[in-house]
Amino acid sequence: MTDSEHYQKLKLELRRGVLILAVLAELREEHYGYSLRKNLMTKGLEIDEGTLYPLIRRLEKQALLTSEWREEGNRKKRFYRLSEIGEKTLEKLTKDWQQVESTLNNILQ
C-alpha cells in the first residue's frame, strides 16, 4: 500500500463518524435522499449515494429517523426526519463531538 492509499484509508475512517453526526443534524429538517445529499454538499461535506443511502437505512432501523413516502412532482419520494430518539441522540452526540474536538485541539497544538 502506498502512502497515498494509506492516507486515503485513514481519512475515510476519520470521516465515517462525522458523516453520522452531519446526517442527523441535517435531518432536523425533513429531506428526501437527493435533497439531503445536495444540502450536505452545499455545506462542504461530499458524500456519495453508495454511502448515504445505506447510512440512512441503518439510522432508520436504529429508530433515529422516521420516513414516509409521498408523491412530489409526479414521483414518489421517501422523506426522512429525525425521530424523537434521534433528536435526543443528536443532542448528546453534539456535546460529545464538542468535547472530543476541544480535547483534540489541545492535543494537536
N, CA, C and O atoms as a printed pandas DataFrame, in Angstrom:
     atom_number atom_name residue_name chain_id  residue_number  x_coord  y_coord  z_coord
0              1         N          MET        A               1    0.848   -1.177    0.000
1              2        CA          MET        A               1    0.000    0.000    0.000
2              3         C          MET        A               1    0.898    1.247    0.000
3              4         O          MET        A               1    1.841    1.345    0.786
4              5         N          THR        A               2    0.591    2.191   -0.891
5              6        CA          THR        A               2    1.378    3.416   -0.953
6              7         C          THR        A               2    0.970    4.356    0.178
7              8         O          THR        A               2   -0.069    4.176    0.813
8              9         N          ASP        A               3    1.812    5.363    0.416
9             10        CA          ASP        A               3    1.490    6.363    1.438
10            11         C          ASP        A               3    0.146    7.024    1.143
11            12         O          ASP        A               3   -0.647    7.264    2.053
12            13         N          SER        A               4   -0.104    7.316   -0.127
13            14        CA          SER        A               4   -1.341    7.970   -0.525
14            15         C          SER        A               4   -2.553    7.073   -0.247
15            16         O          SER        A               4   -3.577    7.555    0.239
16            17         N          GLU        A               5   -2.447    5.781   -0.548
17            18        CA          GLU        A               5   -3.547    4.854   -0.288
18            19         C          GLU        A               5   -3.795    4.717    1.213
19            20         O          GLU        A               5   -4.938    4.659    1.666
20            21         N          HIS        A               6   -2.714    4.666    1.964
21            22        CA          HIS        A               6   -2.808    4.568    3.419
22            23         C          HIS        A               6   -3.508    5.807    3.983
23            24         O          HIS        A               6   -4.396    5.705    4.830
24            25         N          TYR        A               7   -3.093    6.966    3.500
25            26        CA          TYR        A               7   -3.712    8.224    3.940
26            27         C          TYR        A               7   -5.203    8.242    3.607
27            28         O          TYR        A               7   -6.021    8.613    4.449
28            29         N          GLN        A               8   -5.560    7.845    2.384
29            30        CA          GLN        A               8   -6.964    7.852    1.969
30            31         C          GLN        A               8   -7.806    6.928    2.851
31            32         O          GLN        A               8   -8.941    7.263    3.190
32            33         N          LYS        A               9   -7.265    5.782    3.221
33            34        CA          LYS        A               9   -7.971    4.842    4.083
34            35         C          LYS        A               9   -8.203    5.450    5.470
35            36         O          LYS        A               9   -9.294    5.331    6.027
36            37         N          LEU        A              10   -7.184    6.096    6.019
37            38        CA          LEU        A              10   -7.317    6.741    7.333
38            39         C          LEU        A              10   -8.296    7.910    7.281
39            40         O          LEU        A              10   -9.082    8.120    8.206
40            41         N          LYS        A              11   -8.238    8.650    6.207
41            42        CA          LYS        A              11   -9.154    9.785    6.027
42            43         C          LYS        A              11  -10.601    9.299    5.996
43            44         O          LYS        A              11  -11.489    9.930    6.569
44            45         N          LEU        A              12  -10.828    8.179    5.325
45            46        CA          LEU        A              12  -12.159    7.590    5.249
46            47         C          LEU        A              12  -12.654    7.183    6.633
47            48         O          LEU        A              12  -13.812    7.425    6.975
48            49         N          GLU        A              13  -11.795    6.576    7.417
49            50        CA          GLU        A              13  -12.155    6.187    8.786
50            51         C          GLU        A              13  -12.509    7.404    9.627
51            52         O          GLU        A              13  -13.465    7.374   10.401
52            53         N          LEU        A              14  -11.740    8.470    9.474
53            54        CA          LEU        A              14  -11.969    9.702   10.221
54            55         C          LEU        A              14  -13.330   10.308    9.881
55            56         O          LEU        A              14  -14.031   10.812   10.758
56            57         N          ARG        A              15  -13.690   10.254    8.611
57            58        CA          ARG        A              15  -14.956   10.837    8.144
58            59         C          ARG        A              15  -16.182   10.042    8.566
59            60         O          ARG        A              15  -17.266   10.609    8.707
60            61         N          ARG        A              16  -16.028    8.743    8.768
61            62        CA          ARG        A              16  -17.180    7.856    8.990
62            63         C          ARG        A              16  -18.083    8.353   10.126
63            64         O          ARG        A              16  -19.292    8.485    9.936
64            65         N          GLY        A              17  -17.523    8.621   11.276
65            66        CA          GLY        A              17  -18.323    9.101   12.407
66            67         C          GLY        A              17  -18.872   10.491   12.193
67            68         O          GLY        A              17  -19.968   10.816   12.652
68            69         N          VAL        A              18  -18.109   11.309   11.495
69            70        CA          VAL        A              18  -18.544   12.675   11.205
70            71         C          VAL        A              18  -19.782   12.657   10.314
71            72         O          VAL        A              18  -20.674   13.490   10.471
72            73         N          LEU        A              19  -19.837   11.718    9.387
73            74        CA          LEU        A              19  -20.980   11.624    8.475
74            75         C          LEU        A              19  -22.273   11.358    9.235
75            76         O          LEU        A              19  -23.312   11.939    8.924
76            77         N          ILE        A              20  -22.208   10.490   10.217
77            78        CA          ILE        A              20  -23.400   10.177   11.011
78            79         C          ILE        A              20  -23.914   11.437   11.698
79            80         O          ILE        A              20  -25.106   11.737   11.644
80            81         N          LEU        A              21  -23.029   12.157   12.331
81            82        CA          LEU        A              21  -23.419   13.386   13.029
82            83         C          LEU        A              21  -23.982   14.416   12.046
83            84         O          LEU        A              21  -24.981   15.074   12.337
84            85         N          ALA        A              22  -23.351   14.552   10.902
85            86        CA          ALA        A              22  -23.807   15.524    9.898
86            87         C          ALA        A              22  -25.191   15.157    9.363
87            88         O          ALA        A              22  -26.047   16.029    9.216
88            89         N          VAL        A              23  -25.413   13.887    9.075
89            90        CA          VAL        A              23  -26.710   13.450    8.551
90            91         C          VAL        A              23  -27.800   13.663    9.605
91            92         O          VAL        A              23  -28.881   14.157    9.285
92            93         N          LEU        A              24  -27.527   13.299   10.839
93            94        CA          LEU        A              24  -28.514   13.519   11.901
94            95         C          LEU        A              24  -28.830   15.007   12.044
95            96         O          LEU        A              24  -29.993   15.389   12.165
96            97         N          ALA        A              25  -27.806   15.832   12.030
97            98        CA          ALA        A              25  -28.013   17.279   12.182
98            99         C          ALA        A              25  -28.825   17.839   11.016
99           100         O          ALA        A              25  -29.716   18.664   11.220
100          101         N          GLU        A              26  -28.528   17.402    9.821
101          102        CA          GLU        A              26  -29.238   17.909    8.643
102          103         C          GLU        A              26  -30.694   17.454    8.627
103          104         O          GLU        A              26  -31.555   18.137    8.071
104          105         N          LEU        A              27  -30.968   16.306    9.236
105          106        CA          LEU        A              27  -32.336   15.786    9.240
106          107         C          LEU        A              27  -33.183   16.329   10.389
107          108         O          LEU        A              27  -34.242   15.784   10.700
108          109         N          ARG        A              28  -32.714   17.399   11.010
109          110        CA          ARG        A              28  -33.604   18.143   11.908
110          111         C          ARG        A              28  -34.733   18.732   11.068
111          112         O          ARG        A              28  -35.839   18.970   11.554
112          113         N          GLU        A              29  -34.418   18.960    9.780
113          114        CA          GLU        A              29  -35.427   19.367    8.807
114          115         C          GLU        A              29  -35.645   18.198    7.860
115          116         O          GLU        A              29  -34.717   17.440    7.577
116          117         N          GLU        A              30  -36.845   18.054    7.379
117          118        CA          GLU        A              30  -37.190   16.933    6.511
118          119         C          GLU        A              30  -36.493   17.040    5.150
119          120         O          GLU        A              30  -36.407   18.115    4.555
120          121         N          HIS        A              31  -36.003   15.898    4.682
121          122        CA          HIS        A              31  -35.367   15.805    3.367
122          123         C          HIS        A              31  -35.660   14.460    2.760
123          124         O          HIS        A              31  -35.916   13.491    3.474
124          125         N          TYR        A              32  -35.623   14.395    1.436
125          126        CA          TYR        A              32  -35.534   13.110    0.756
126          127         C          TYR        A              32  -34.066   12.924    0.408
127          128         O          TYR        A              32  -33.285   13.871    0.512
128          129         N          GLY        A              33  -33.682   11.741    0.004
129          130        CA          GLY        A              33  -32.270   11.414   -0.155
130          131         C          GLY        A              33  -31.465   12.405   -0.969
131          132         O          GLY        A              33  -30.404   12.855   -0.535
132          133         N          TYR        A              34  -31.962   12.750   -2.153
133          134        CA          TYR        A              34  -31.200   13.643   -3.028
134          135         C          TYR        A              34  -31.057   15.025   -2.406
135          136         O          TYR        A              34  -29.977   15.614   -2.467
136          137         N          SER        A              35  -32.122   15.557   -1.808
137          138        CA          SER        A              35  -32.037   16.901   -1.212
138          139         C          SER        A              35  -31.100   16.893    0.000
139          140         O          SER        A              35  -30.417   17.884    0.261
140          141         N          LEU        A              36  -31.066   15.790    0.733
141          142        CA          LEU        A              36  -30.141   15.663    1.858
142          143         C          LEU        A              36  -28.700   15.711    1.355
143          144         O          LEU        A              36  -27.867   16.454    1.875
144          145         N          ARG        A              37  -28.429   14.910    0.346
145          146        CA          ARG        A              37  -27.074   14.865   -0.229
146          147         C          ARG        A              37  -26.664   16.227   -0.781
147          148         O          ARG        A              37  -25.534   16.672   -0.584
148          149         N          LYS        A              38  -27.584   16.877   -1.467
149          150        CA          LYS        A              38  -27.312   18.200   -2.048
150          151         C          LYS        A              38  -27.018   19.227   -0.949
151          152         O          LYS        A              38  -26.081   20.016   -1.075
152          153         N          ASN        A              39  -27.804   19.221    0.114
153          154        CA          ASN        A              39  -27.575   20.160    1.224
154          155         C          ASN        A              39  -26.231   19.925    1.894
155          156         O          ASN        A              39  -25.510   20.875    2.199
156          157         N          LEU        A              40  -25.896   18.667    2.122
157          158        CA          LEU        A              40  -24.602   18.359    2.742
158          159         C          LEU        A              40  -23.458   18.831    1.845
159          160         O          LEU        A              40  -22.474   19.385    2.334
160          161         N          MET        A              41  -23.585   18.613    0.540
161          162        CA          MET        A              41  -22.538   19.039   -0.391
162          163         C          MET        A              41  -22.425   20.558   -0.432
163          164         O          MET        A              41  -21.319   21.094   -0.498
164          165         N          THR        A              42  -23.551   21.251   -0.392
165          166        CA          THR        A              42  -23.555   22.720   -0.373
166          167         C          THR        A              42  -22.811   23.244    0.851
167          168         O          THR        A              42  -22.164   24.289    0.795
168          169         N          LYS        A              43  -22.911   22.512    1.950
169          170        CA          LYS        A              43  -22.251   22.920    3.196
170          171         C          LYS        A              43  -20.819   22.395    3.293
171          172         O          LYS        A              43  -20.154   22.569    4.315
172          173         N          GLY        A              44  -20.348   21.748    2.217
173          174        CA          GLY        A              44  -18.944   21.344    2.163
174          175         C          GLY        A              44  -18.652   19.897    2.483
175          176         O          GLY        A              44  -17.485   19.511    2.563
176          177         N          LEU        A              45  -19.685   19.077    2.669
177          178        CA          LEU        A              45  -19.465   17.677    3.004
178          179         C          LEU        A              45  -19.933   16.803    1.844
179          180         O          LEU        A              45  -21.130   16.586    1.653
180          181         N          GLU        A              46  -18.977   16.314    1.084
181          182        CA          GLU        A              46  -19.316   15.447   -0.045
182          183         C          GLU        A              46  -19.569   14.035    0.459
183          184         O          GLU        A              46  -18.828   13.507    1.288
184          185         N          ILE        A              47  -20.626   13.444   -0.060
185          186        CA          ILE        A              47  -20.987   12.075    0.314
186          187         C          ILE        A              47  -21.635   11.433   -0.898
187          188         O          ILE        A              47  -22.569   11.994   -1.471
188          189         N          ASP        A              48  -21.154   10.265   -1.296
189          190        CA          ASP        A              48  -21.745    9.638   -2.472
190          191         C          ASP        A              48  -22.968    8.814   -2.074
191          192         O          ASP        A              48  -23.154    8.444   -0.915
192          193         N          GLU        A              49  -23.786    8.547   -3.080
193          194        CA          GLU        A              49  -25.047    7.838   -2.841
194          195         C          GLU        A              49  -24.822    6.459   -2.216
195          196         O          GLU        A              49  -25.610    6.009   -1.384
196          197         N          GLY        A              50  -23.747    5.801   -2.625
197          198        CA          GLY        A              50  -23.448    4.471   -2.106
198          199         C          GLY        A              50  -23.113    4.464   -0.625
199          200         O          GLY        A              50  -23.146    3.414    0.017
200          201         N          THR        A              51  -22.793    5.622   -0.083
201          202        CA          THR        A              51  -22.540    5.770    1.346
202          203         C          THR        A              51  -23.786    6.294    2.058
203          204         O          THR        A              51  -24.149    5.812    3.131
204          205         N          LEU        A              52  -24.433    7.284    1.449
205          206        CA          LEU        A              52  -25.556    7.956    2.094
206          207         C          LEU        A              52  -26.762    7.050    2.308
207          208         O          LEU        A              52  -27.282    6.967    3.421
208          209         N          TYR        A              53  -27.211    6.371    1.258
209          210        CA          TYR        A              53  -28.449    5.605    1.378
210          211         C          TYR        A              53  -28.346    4.446    2.369
211          212         O          TYR        A              53  -29.275    4.248    3.152
212          213         N          PRO        A              54  -27.270    3.680    2.369
213          214        CA          PRO        A              54  -27.157    2.646    3.422
214          215         C          PRO        A              54  -27.110    3.247    4.830
215          216         O          PRO        A              54  -27.643    2.665    5.774
216          217         N          LEU        A              55  -26.473    4.409    4.968
217          218        CA          LEU        A              55  -26.403    5.082    6.265
218          219         C          LEU        A              55  -27.798    5.497    6.721
219          220         O          LEU        A              55  -28.161    5.287    7.879
220          221         N          ILE        A              56  -28.571    6.078    5.828
221          222        CA          ILE        A              56  -29.936    6.492    6.172
222          223         C          ILE        A              56  -30.772    5.286    6.593
223          224         O          ILE        A              56  -31.500    5.344    7.585
224          225         N          ARG        A              57  -30.666    4.203    5.843
225          226        CA          ARG        A              57  -31.443    2.998    6.186
226          227         C          ARG        A              57  -31.034    2.450    7.547
227          228         O          ARG        A              57  -31.879    2.009    8.327
228          229         N          ARG        A              58  -29.730    2.481    7.828
229          230        CA          ARG        A              58  -29.248    1.983    9.121
230          231         C          ARG        A              58  -29.756    2.864   10.265
231          232         O          ARG        A              58  -30.170    2.354   11.306
232          233         N          LEU        A              59  -29.726    4.183   10.071
233          234        CA          LEU        A              59  -30.200    5.104   11.107
234          235         C          LEU        A              59  -31.702    4.939   11.339
235          236         O          LEU        A              59  -32.178    5.056   12.469
236          237         N          GLU        A              60  -32.440    4.670   10.272
237          238        CA          GLU        A              60  -33.877    4.447   10.422
238          239         C          GLU        A              60  -34.139    3.134   11.162
239          240         O          GLU        A              60  -35.023    3.062   12.016
240          241         N          LYS        A              61  -33.375    2.110   10.833
241          242        CA          LYS        A              61  -33.515    0.819   11.507
242          243         C          LYS        A              61  -33.220    0.949   13.005
243          244         O          LYS        A              61  -33.794    0.227   13.819
244          245         N          GLN        A              62  -32.321    1.875   13.362
245          246        CA          GLN        A              62  -31.978    2.126   14.756
246          247         C          GLN        A              62  -32.976    3.069   15.433
247          248         O          GLN        A              62  -32.771    3.475   16.577
248          249         N          ALA        A              63  -34.048    3.415   14.731
249          250        CA          ALA        A              63  -35.130    4.281   15.234
250          251         C          ALA        A              63  -34.699    5.732   15.449
251          252         O          ALA        A              63  -35.350    6.468   16.192
252          253         N          LEU        A              64  -33.613    6.144   14.806
253          254        CA          LEU        A              64  -33.157    7.530   14.930
254          255         C          LEU        A              64  -33.841    8.435   13.907
255          256         O          LEU        A              64  -33.861    9.656   14.064
256          257         N          LEU        A              65  -34.401    7.828   12.862
257          258        CA          LEU        A              65  -35.113    8.561   11.817
258          259         C          LEU        A              65  -36.494    7.968   11.613
259          260         O          LEU        A              65  -36.738    6.795   11.895
260          261         N          THR        A              66  -37.381    8.799   11.123
261          262        CA          THR        A              66  -38.667    8.323   10.629
262          263         C          THR        A              66  -38.722    8.671    9.144
263          264         O          THR        A              66  -38.010    9.563    8.683
264          265         N          SER        A              67  -39.558    7.973    8.411
265          266        CA          SER        A              67  -39.683    8.277    6.995
266          267         C          SER        A              67  -41.099    8.032    6.537
267          268         O          SER        A              67  -41.862    7.293    7.159
268          269         N          GLU        A              68  -41.430    8.669    5.436
269          270        CA          GLU        A              68  -42.721    8.423    4.806
270          271         C          GLU        A              68  -42.601    8.675    3.317
271          272         O          GLU        A              68  -41.867    9.559    2.876
272          273         N          TRP        A              69  -43.336    7.880    2.547
273          274        CA          TRP        A              69  -43.381    8.039    1.099
274          275         C          TRP        A              69  -44.445    9.074    0.768
275          276         O          TRP        A              69  -45.555    9.038    1.298
276          277         N          ARG        A              70  -44.083   10.001   -0.124
277          278        CA          ARG        A              70  -45.038   10.998   -0.610
278          279         C          ARG        A              70  -44.789   11.234   -2.092
279          280         O          ARG        A              70  -43.686   11.036   -2.603
280          281         N          GLU        A              71  -45.822   11.652   -2.744
281          282        CA          GLU        A              71  -45.683   11.983   -4.154
282          283         C          GLU        A              71  -45.347   13.468   -4.269
283          284         O          GLU        A              71  -45.998   14.320   -3.666
284          285         N          GLU        A              72  -44.331   13.747   -5.046
285          286        CA          GLU        A              72  -43.935   15.138   -5.287
286          287         C          GLU        A              72  -43.521   15.241   -6.742
287          288         O          GLU        A              72  -42.607   14.547   -7.187
288          289         N          GLY        A              73  -44.197   16.109   -7.480
289          290        CA          GLY        A              73  -43.871   16.268   -8.892
290          291         C          GLY        A              73  -44.051   14.988   -9.688
291          292         O          GLY        A              73  -43.205   14.642  -10.512
292          293         N          ASN        A              74  -45.147   14.286   -9.447
293          294        CA          ASN        A              74  -45.456   13.021  -10.137
294          295         C          ASN        A              74  -44.454   11.906   -9.848
295          296         O          ASN        A              74  -44.398   10.924  -10.587
296          297         N          ARG        A              75  -43.670   12.043   -8.792
297          298        CA          ARG        A              75  -42.729   10.986   -8.399
298          299         C          ARG        A              75  -42.900   10.708   -6.920
299          300         O          ARG        A              75  -43.122   11.621   -6.126
300          301         N          LYS        A              76  -42.796    9.434   -6.555
301          302        CA          LYS        A              76  -42.841    9.075   -5.142
302          303         C          LYS        A              76  -41.438    9.249   -4.566
303          304         O          LYS        A              76  -40.457    8.770   -5.134
304          305         N          LYS        A              77  -41.359    9.930   -3.447
305          306        CA          LYS        A              77  -40.078   10.155   -2.774
306          307         C          LYS        A              77  -40.241    9.793   -1.306
307          308         O          LYS        A              77  -41.304    9.973   -0.712
308          309         N          ARG        A              78  -39.165    9.281   -0.745
309          310        CA          ARG        A              78  -39.175    8.930    0.674
310          311         C          ARG        A              78  -38.536   10.073    1.449
311          312         O          ARG        A              78  -37.363   10.390    1.253
312          313         N          PHE        A              79  -39.310   10.681    2.322
313          314        CA          PHE        A              79  -38.842   11.805    3.122
314          315         C          PHE        A              79  -38.426   11.313    4.501
315          316         O          PHE        A              79  -39.110   10.497    5.119
316          317         N          TYR        A              80  -37.295   11.822    4.970
317          318        CA          TYR        A              80  -36.716   11.422    6.263
318          319         C          TYR        A              80  -36.659   12.607    7.201
319          320         O          TYR        A              80  -36.525   13.756    6.779
320          321         N          ARG        A              81  -36.764   12.303    8.484
321          322        CA          ARG        A              81  -36.661   13.321    9.531
322          323         C          ARG        A              81  -36.213   12.630   10.807
323          324         O          ARG        A              81  -36.443   11.435   10.993
324          325         N          LEU        A              82  -35.570   13.391   11.685
325          326        CA          LEU        A              82  -35.187   12.835   12.986
326          327         C          LEU        A              82  -36.414   12.406   13.771
327          328         O          LEU        A              82  -37.435   13.094   13.762
328          329         N          SER        A              83  -36.318   11.289   14.439
329          330        CA          SER        A              83  -37.364   10.861   15.370
330          331         C          SER        A              83  -37.089   11.549   16.709
331          332         O          SER        A              83  -36.100   12.269   16.853
332          333         N          GLU        A              84  -37.943   11.330   17.654
333          334        CA          GLU        A              84  -37.726   11.889   18.999
334          335         C          GLU        A              84  -36.430   11.330   19.598
335          336         O          GLU        A              84  -35.640   12.062   20.193
336          337         N          ILE        A              85  -36.231   10.023   19.429
337          338        CA          ILE        A              85  -34.988    9.397   19.904
338          339         C          ILE        A              85  -33.790    9.981   19.154
339          340         O          ILE        A              85  -32.733   10.211   19.742
340          341         N          GLY        A              86  -33.963   10.219   17.857
341          342        CA          GLY        A              86  -32.902   10.812   17.047
342          343         C          GLY        A              86  -32.519   12.204   17.524
343          344         O          GLY        A              86  -31.340   12.555   17.552
344          345         N          GLU        A              87  -33.521   12.998   17.901
345          346        CA          GLU        A              87  -33.251   14.351   18.403
346          347         C          GLU        A              87  -32.432   14.299   19.696
347          348         O          GLU        A              87  -31.466   15.044   19.861
348          349         N          LYS        A              88  -32.829   13.417   20.602
349          350        CA          LYS        A              88  -32.098   13.274   21.867
350          351         C          LYS        A              88  -30.681   12.754   21.623
351          352         O          LYS        A              88  -29.727   13.201   22.260
352          353         N          THR        A              89  -30.558   11.816   20.705
353          354        CA          THR        A              89  -29.249   11.254   20.375
354          355         C          THR        A              89  -28.361   12.316   19.745
355          356         O          THR        A              89  -27.181   12.421   20.079
356          357         N          LEU        A              90  -28.925   13.108   18.831
357          358        CA          LEU        A              90  -28.155   14.184   18.201
358          359         C          LEU        A              90  -27.652   15.176   19.247
359          360         O          LEU        A              90  -26.506   15.623   19.182
360          361         N          GLU        A              91  -28.488   15.512   20.189
361          362        CA          GLU        A              91  -28.091   16.447   21.249
362          363         C          GLU        A              91  -26.898   15.895   22.039
363          364         O          GLU        A              91  -25.933   16.614   22.300
364          365         N          LYS        A              92  -26.972   14.624   22.411
365          366        CA          LYS        A              92  -25.875   14.004   23.164
366          367         C          LYS        A              92  -24.608   13.884   22.322
367          368         O          LYS        A              92  -23.511   14.180   22.795
368          369         N          LEU        A              93  -24.764   13.448   21.070
369          370        CA          LEU        A              93  -23.595   13.308   20.191
370          371         C          LEU        A              93  -22.933   14.650   19.900
371          372         O          LEU        A              93  -21.711   14.729   19.765
372          373         N          THR        A              94  -23.733   15.694   19.804
373          374        CA          THR        A              94  -23.179   17.034   19.574
374          375         C          THR        A              94  -22.308   17.450   20.748
375          376         O          THR        A              94  -21.211   17.976   20.558
376          377         N          LYS        A              95  -22.789   17.217   21.952
377          378        CA          LYS        A              95  -21.987   17.532   23.146
378          379         C          LYS        A              95  -20.708   16.692   23.170
379          380         O          LYS        A              95  -19.629   17.198   23.479
380          381         N          ASP        A              96  -20.840   15.413   22.844
381          382        CA          ASP        A              96  -19.663   14.537   22.791
382          383         C          ASP        A              96  -18.673   15.034   21.744
383          384         O          ASP        A              96  -17.468   15.082   21.994
384          385         N          TRP        A              97  -19.183   15.403   20.570
385          386        CA          TRP        A              97  -18.319   15.904   19.497
386          387         C          TRP        A              97  -17.571   17.162   19.956
387          388         O          TRP        A              97  -16.368   17.290   19.728
388          389         N          GLN        A              98  -18.278   18.074   20.592
389          390        CA          GLN        A              98  -17.651   19.311   21.052
390          391         C          GLN        A              98  -16.548   19.022   22.065
391          392         O          GLN        A              98  -15.511   19.686   22.060
392          393         N          GLN        A              99  -16.765   18.038   22.933
393          394        CA          GLN        A              99  -15.750   17.657   23.910
394          395         C          GLN        A              99  -14.536   17.041   23.219
395          396         O          GLN        A              99  -13.393   17.378   23.529
396          397         N          VAL        A             100  -14.801   16.136   22.283
397          398        CA          VAL        A             100  -13.708   15.498   21.536
398          399         C          VAL        A             100  -12.927   16.543   20.746
399          400         O          VAL        A             100  -11.696   16.528   20.735
400          401         N          GLU        A             101  -13.636   17.440   20.093
401          402        CA          GLU        A             101  -12.980   18.487   19.304
402          403         C          GLU        A             101  -12.085   19.358   20.187
403          404         O          GLU        A             101  -10.950   19.664   19.821
404          405         N          SER        A             102  -12.597   19.749   21.335
405          406        CA          SER        A             102  -11.823   20.575   22.261
406          407         C          SER        A             102  -10.570   19.836   22.739
407          408         O          SER        A             102   -9.474   20.395   22.751
408          409         N          THR        A             103  -10.747   18.586   23.126
409          410        CA          THR        A             103   -9.618   17.776   23.597
410          411         C          THR        A             103   -8.580   17.597   22.501
411          412         O          THR        A             103   -7.381   17.754   22.734
412          413         N          LEU        A             104   -9.050   17.269   21.311
413          414        CA          LEU        A             104   -8.139   17.044   20.196
414          415         C          LEU        A             104   -7.392   18.318   19.809
415          416         O          LEU        A             104   -6.206   18.272   19.483
416          417         N          ASN        A             105   -8.087   19.450   19.847
417          418        CA          ASN        A             105   -7.414   20.718   19.562
418          419         C          ASN        A             105   -6.292   20.983   20.571
419          420         O          ASN        A             105   -5.227   21.481   20.207
420          421         N          ASN        A             106   -6.541   20.647   21.833
421          422        CA          ASN        A             106   -5.482   20.807   22.853
422          423         C          ASN        A             106   -4.296   19.894   22.571
423          424         O          ASN        A             106   -3.142   20.289   22.741
424          425         N          ILE        A             107   -4.588   18.680   22.143
425          426        CA          ILE        A             107   -3.508   17.731   21.852
426          427         C          ILE        A             107   -2.722   18.151   20.607
427          428         O          ILE        A             107   -1.497   18.036   20.581
428          429         N          LEU        A             108   -3.402   18.626   19.601
429          430        CA          LEU        A             108   -2.759   18.988   18.340
430          431         C          LEU        A             108   -1.927   20.270   18.415
431          432         O          LEU        A             108   -1.055   20.492   17.575
432          433         N          GLN        A             109   -2.185   21.091   19.389
433          434        CA          GLN        A             109   -1.449   22.375   19.492
434          435         C          GLN        A             109   -0.052   22.214   20.002
435          436         O          GLN        A             109    0.673   23.200   20.137
